[in-house]
Amino acid sequence: AGSYAYVADGISGLHVIEVSDPTNCARVGGYDPPGTAFAVAVSGNYAYVADYDAGLQIIDVSDPTNCVRGGGWATTA
């Protein structure tokens, strides 16, 4: 999405990678959700993280260096 790649990295959470120079990528931010980040989709200023047993986490990525939880939906086990 733009100059950033958003990566779901299991127990390590969500990583935001600056990719404007593909030869010099760098992690600039991220978010550690309560579960295991399984997949991610980005739309506008939000990353939607499938967080395994913890459900859906909606992360505000408007400032990629300071990602914060904006909401979510809990699943039941």
N, C-alpha and C positions, 0 to 999 in steps of 0.2 A: 504494500500500500504506500504509494509515493516513494519516499526515500528510505522506508523502513520495511523490514521483514519481521513478522510476528511468528514466534516459534513456540509450540506447545512441547514442553520437555519433561513430561512425566512428573516425578516427585520434585523436580527442580522448578516447576511452574512455568510461567510465561516469560519469554525473553523478547526484548525489542532490540533488533540489530539494525544499525544504520548501514545502508548498502548503497549510498549514492556513488561511492567509489568501490566497485566490486573487487578491486585488488587490495583494499584496505578496509574490510568490514570491521565494525566494532559494536560490542554490546553497550547500549546507552541507558537501558532501563529494563524494568520487568515487574512482575507481580507474583507472589507466592500464594496461590490459592490453598484452601484447606485440604483439598483432595489431591488427585493426580491429574495434571493437565494432559488430556488425551488428544484434543483437537482444538483448533482456533479458526474463527472467521472474523474478518474485520470489515466494518461498515461505518463510514464517517469517523467519528471520534470514539468509537467503541469497539472493543475486542470481545467477542463472545466465546468463552472458553468452556468446552465440555470437560467437566471436572470429575469424571468417573463417578464414584459414589456420592460426591458432594453436589452433584447437579450441574446447573448452568451458572457460571460466574460472568457478570457483565462488568468489564473493566474499562474505565475512562482512560483513553490513551491520548487525549488532546495534548498533553505534555508528555511525550514519550520517555522523558527522564524522570517522571514522577507519576507513574501509573497508580490509580486508586480504584477500588471497587465501587461501582455505581449501583449495583443491585444484583439480583439473581433469582434463581428458582431452585428450591431444594427438592431432590428426589428422595423417595423412600426406598429403603433396602428391602 
